[in-house]
Amino acid sequence: MSIAAGRLRHRVTIEELVDTEDEMGGVKSTWTPVARDVPAEVVPISAREFLAGNQVNSNVVARVVIRKPSRIDASMRLRHRGEIYNIEGVLADPNSGLEYVTLPVSFGVNAG
């Protein structure tokens, strides 16, 4: 089952943490965009989902659906409308596992 393009009306940026060497020979970690303007559906979770999630100590505040990228994992994060979200997991679509992924997300740390 394909995901309707109309559902993907938001845009997110996917970032990963990259270590680079600084001028002093030390290591500096920087969040670097992997993909910009990714079509997505960003849905805040409902009160019922929040209460159910809270029972297992979850901080998930929304779910994001995107077409399946070549690579994405829970070490990455998303930016959407000036907010940073930590990816808590990567869930393949239930039919083929190849078309889209659902990303439960929590609020991340604000960084310039």
trRosetta pair geometry for C-beta under 8 A, 3 or more apart (Angstrom, degrees):
i j d omega theta_ij theta_ji phi_ij phi_ji
1 93 7.6 -147 66 167 86 133
1 95 5.0 147 19 -28 87 162
1 99 7.6 -135 82 38 50 162
2 99 6.1 -146 -119 -154 53 149
3 7 6.0 -94 173 55 95 134
3 8 7.0 80 130 -40 119 109
3 65 6.7 -171 -142 151 152 126
3 67 6.9 -154 52 -86 130 74
3 93 7.6 -133 -47 -97 109 140
3 99 6.3 158 -6 140 96 118
3 100 4.8 43 -21 -35 142 150
4 7 4.9 99 74 -9 88 102
4 8 8.0 -173 100 -2 55 84
5 8 5.9 -63 -161 37 46 107
5 39 7.4 -21 -155 164 75 155
6 9 6.7 4 178 -56 48 103
7 41 4.7 -26 154 -74 90 134
7 65 7.0 -19 134 83 121 133
8 39 3.7 58 150 154 123 105
8 40 5.7 37 -149 -34 83 5
8 41 5.6 -82 -94 -43 48 80
8 65 7.3 -110 -90 98 84 92
8 66 7.2 91 -126 -121 117 53
8 67 7.3 -8 -93 -28 156 90
9 39 7.7 22 -58 -157 13 89
9 41 7.1 54 25 -100 71 69
10 39 7.5 118 71 -162 48 47
10 40 4.8 -52 80 78 96 83
10 41 6.5 124 22 -114 107 22
10 42 4.6 -34 47 5 170 105
10 80 6.4 22 164 -148 127 120
11 37 4.8 -26 -160 -141 124 58
11 38 6.7 131 -158 56 61 42
11 39 6.7 -35 -99 -94 65 40
11 40 6.8 127 -116 24 16 94
11 80 7.6 162 90 -126 47 79
12 38 5.1 -40 66 61 79 99
12 40 4.6 11 2 8 114 151
12 42 7.0 129 -59 -63 119 119
12 64 6.5 32 -39 -158 163 142
12 66 7.2 -94 47 -76 126 129
12 78 4.8 -16 -178 -165 128 112
12 79 6.5 151 -164 71 71 49
12 80 4.7 -35 -106 -79 90 97
13 33 5.4 -56 -177 -123 114 109
13 35 7.0 -176 -152 94 53 55
13 36 5.0 -5 -114 -118 97 61
13 37 7.2 16 -80 -28 76 38
13 38 7.0 145 -96 8 27 97
13 78 6.8 140 72 -160 50 58
13 79 4.3 -6 54 51 103 105
13 80 7.8 -174 21 -65 68 53
14 33 7.1 97 75 -157 51 65
14 34 4.8 -52 103 59 99 104
14 35 4.6 26 39 48 109 93
14 38 6.0 37 -17 -12 102 148
14 69 7.2 -69 7 -33 170 168
14 72 6.5 -77 -153 -114 148 110
14 76 5.8 14 -176 163 92 137
14 77 7.8 157 -155 82 52 36
14 78 6.0 -29 -100 -101 58 71
15 31 4.5 36 159 176 136 100
15 32 6.2 151 -155 72 85 29
15 33 5.4 -52 -96 -93 80 44
15 34 6.3 164 -114 -1 22 85
15 76 6.3 159 81 -166 44 86
15 77 5.3 -22 63 65 98 83
15 78 7.4 166 17 -94 83 21
15 79 6.6 55 -15 -17 120 102
16 31 7.3 165 82 -148 20 62
16 32 6.1 -30 63 62 70 83
16 34 5.2 60 -7 -49 104 120
16 75 6.9 46 -140 109 89 94
16 76 4.8 -50 -88 -107 76 91
16 77 8.0 156 -88 20 33 69
17 29 5.4 3 -175 -174 104 109
17 30 7.4 151 -151 75 58 28
17 31 5.9 -37 -92 -92 61 62
17 32 7.7 121 -124 16 14 81
17 75 6.9 -94 25 157 106 98
17 76 7.9 -159 -4 -107 73 48
18 29 7.1 154 77 -152 35 59
18 30 5.7 -30 64 66 86 79
18 31 7.7 124 16 -122 79 15
18 32 4.6 1 6 6 128 130
19 27 5.0 -6 -169 -172 110 113
19 28 7.1 146 -154 73 58 37
19 29 5.3 -31 -94 -94 70 72
20 27 7.3 144 73 -154 28 62
20 28 5.5 -30 68 64 79 90
20 30 6.4 -13 14 15 113 116
21 25 6.4 -20 -169 -143 108 33
21 26 7.2 146 -153 77 62 30
21 27 6.3 -46 -99 -99 53 55
21 28 7.4 92 -166 16 8 86
22 25 7.3 -43 71 26 69 18
22 26 5.1 -9 41 64 111 83
22 27 7.2 167 -2 -117 89 5
22 28 4.5 86 -54 -26 107 120
31 77 6.8 -41 -138 48 130 121
31 111 6.7 119 14 84 135 139
33 36 5.4 18 -179 -61 142 91
34 71 8.0 -100 179 82 145 92
34 76 6.8 -48 5 -133 141 135
35 38 5.0 61 124 -62 117 115
35 69 6.4 -131 -18 -121 159 142
38 66 5.5 7 150 -137 120 135
38 69 7.5 -41 -132 -70 137 122
39 66 6.9 137 87 -135 58 80
39 67 7.0 38 72 -1 102 104
40 64 5.3 -9 -177 -171 128 98
40 65 6.5 150 -162 73 70 49
40 66 4.7 -35 -102 -81 89 90
40 80 7.4 -92 76 -101 142 127
41 64 6.9 159 79 -156 53 48
41 65 4.3 0 50 50 104 103
41 66 7.9 -167 21 -65 66 48
42 62 5.9 12 -175 166 81 139
42 63 8.0 172 -150 86 43 40
42 64 5.2 -8 -103 -106 71 85
42 80 5.6 132 -89 -174 158 162
43 62 6.1 158 82 -163 42 86
43 63 5.3 -14 62 59 98 83
43 64 7.7 177 22 -82 69 38
43 65 7.6 26 1 -4 110 100
44 61 6.6 -39 -141 156 79 75
44 62 4.9 -55 -104 -98 43 93
45 49 4.0 -115 -178 91 108 130
45 50 5.4 137 107 -58 117 79
45 53 7.0 8 155 -5 164 144
45 60 6.2 73 -27 122 149 95
45 61 6.3 -149 17 -179 104 26
45 62 6.0 -148 -21 -96 77 31
45 63 6.5 85 -73 -16 88 89
46 49 4.7 97 52 8 76 100
46 50 6.9 -136 97 -6 40 88
47 50 5.5 -53 -146 36 32 114
47 51 6.3 30 157 -17 66 105
48 51 6.0 -56 -148 37 28 107
48 52 6.3 25 154 -15 63 109
49 52 5.7 -57 -146 41 31 110
49 53 5.9 30 155 -18 66 111
49 60 7.9 -76 144 99 107 115
50 53 5.7 -58 -144 41 28 110
50 54 6.1 36 154 -30 64 106
50 60 7.9 -152 -110 83 63 79
50 61 7.9 28 -104 -118 106 51
51 54 5.5 -47 -144 28 30 117
51 55 7.3 42 153 -30 57 94
52 55 6.1 -46 -167 14 35 114
53 56 6.4 -71 -166 46 44 93
53 58 3.5 -79 170 63 97 140
53 60 5.3 -104 -164 47 157 108
54 57 7.2 37 -168 -87 41 22
54 58 6.2 -96 -73 47 31 82
58 88 7.8 66 -153 -171 93 163
58 104 8.0 -54 -165 164 124 139
58 106 8.0 -154 170 -81 71 117
59 88 7.5 173 66 -85 84 138
59 106 4.0 46 110 -130 102 137
59 107 7.3 -96 158 29 111 76
60 63 7.4 26 176 -67 120 75
60 88 5.7 -90 -87 19 97 159
60 104 4.5 -36 -128 177 134 108
60 105 6.7 101 -143 65 75 27
60 106 5.5 -83 -93 -71 37 82
61 85 7.7 -129 57 -126 108 107
61 105 6.7 -53 53 98 79 74
61 106 5.8 101 1 -130 92 47
61 107 5.8 37 4 -35 148 84
62 85 6.9 -65 54 -126 116 146
62 104 7.9 161 90 -154 41 49
62 105 5.3 -17 68 60 86 101
63 102 5.6 -2 -179 -175 115 101
63 103 6.7 151 -162 75 61 47
63 104 5.4 -32 -103 -97 83 56
63 105 7.1 155 -106 12 28 81
64 78 6.2 82 -1 -48 173 176
64 80 7.5 -164 -103 -45 133 149
64 85 7.3 130 -27 99 136 156
64 102 7.3 150 76 -160 43 51
64 103 4.4 -21 62 61 95 104
64 105 5.7 35 -5 -15 111 128
65 100 5.8 28 -178 163 92 130
65 101 7.3 178 -145 88 55 41
65 102 5.2 -22 -96 -102 80 72
65 103 7.5 -177 -78 17 30 76
66 69 6.8 4 120 -30 125 96
66 72 8.0 103 71 -38 132 169
66 100 6.4 177 93 -154 32 88
66 101 6.2 -11 61 56 78 84
66 103 7.1 11 11 -5 102 118
67 99 6.8 -72 -142 167 73 60
67 100 5.3 -68 -113 -100 37 80
68 92 7.4 26 -100 -129 126 80
68 93 7.6 -96 -51 -7 115 104
68 98 6.1 -118 30 176 160 37
68 99 6.0 137 -6 116 113 14
68 100 5.6 -141 -37 -103 77 18
68 101 5.3 100 -101 -25 74 94
69 72 5.0 88 56 -32 119 111
69 101 7.7 -62 16 16 75 128
72 76 6.0 -86 -156 36 72 147
72 87 7.4 -140 167 -150 101 169
72 90 5.8 153 105 -111 96 138
72 101 6.6 -170 68 60 135 161
72 103 7.6 -73 145 -84 137 127
73 76 6.0 112 63 -2 58 99
73 87 7.4 141 122 99 32 140
73 90 6.1 -81 -122 -18 40 140
74 87 5.0 -145 -129 107 51 96
74 88 6.4 -3 -137 169 112 13
74 89 5.7 -4 -86 -91 123 31
74 90 6.3 -130 -50 -18 79 91
75 87 7.8 -19 38 62 19 112
76 87 5.5 24 76 15 75 137
77 84 6.0 15 158 -175 132 93
77 85 6.2 165 -170 82 83 48
77 86 5.4 -46 -113 -106 99 45
77 87 6.1 -153 -103 -9 39 85
77 108 5.4 52 -150 -82 136 160
78 84 7.4 153 83 -158 49 48
78 85 4.5 -14 62 60 97 104
78 87 6.5 97 -17 -60 96 93
78 103 7.1 118 -32 114 138 151
78 105 6.2 -56 35 -114 125 148
79 82 7.6 10 -175 -104 95 8
79 83 7.1 160 -154 80 56 43
79 84 5.7 -26 -99 -100 73 64
79 85 7.6 178 -83 18 24 79
80 83 5.7 -24 69 60 71 92
80 85 6.5 5 17 -4 106 122
83 107 7.1 -73 -176 -130 112 84
83 108 7.9 128 162 39 72 88
84 107 7.3 76 82 -172 68 59
84 108 3.6 -83 122 70 100 118
84 109 6.6 -36 85 66 142 37
84 110 6.0 170 15 -97 120 45
84 111 6.8 44 -49 24 161 81
85 105 3.8 23 168 172 124 134
85 106 6.7 146 -160 68 75 29
85 107 6.5 -59 -110 -110 62 31
85 108 5.5 -173 -112 -12 6 104
86 105 6.3 152 71 -158 45 74
86 106 4.9 -17 56 61 103 87
86 107 7.3 20 9 93 91 20
86 108 4.5 135 -41 -83 79 93
87 90 6.9 23 167 -62 125 82
87 103 5.1 -56 -135 -166 98 118
87 104 7.8 103 -164 73 55 51
87 105 5.9 -40 -100 -101 44 84
88 103 7.6 129 40 176 67 69
88 104 4.5 -54 62 97 116 96
88 105 6.2 180 -1 -103 93 25
88 106 5.7 80 -55 -12 118 99
89 103 7.1 175 79 -144 53 53
89 104 5.3 23 42 39 98 103
90 101 5.4 -18 -168 -172 84 136
90 103 6.2 -12 -105 -99 59 81
91 101 6.2 139 69 -166 48 74
91 102 4.4 -27 68 62 110 92
91 103 7.4 -171 22 -74 82 33
91 104 7.3 60 -10 -14 119 91
92 97 3.9 25 154 -142 139 76
92 98 7.6 25 -164 -40 115 31
92 101 5.9 -42 -100 -106 42 80
93 96 6.3 19 83 49 112 68
93 97 6.1 -158 59 -87 68 25
93 98 7.3 -63 44 40 111 38
93 99 5.1 -17 17 56 154 93
93 100 4.9 75 -55 57 120 75
93 101 7.1 -102 -34 -81 72 35
93 102 7.6 110 -83 -18 58 92
94 97 7.8 21 -128 -66 9 68
95 99 7.3 8 65 16 109 125
96 99 5.8 81 58 -15 117 97
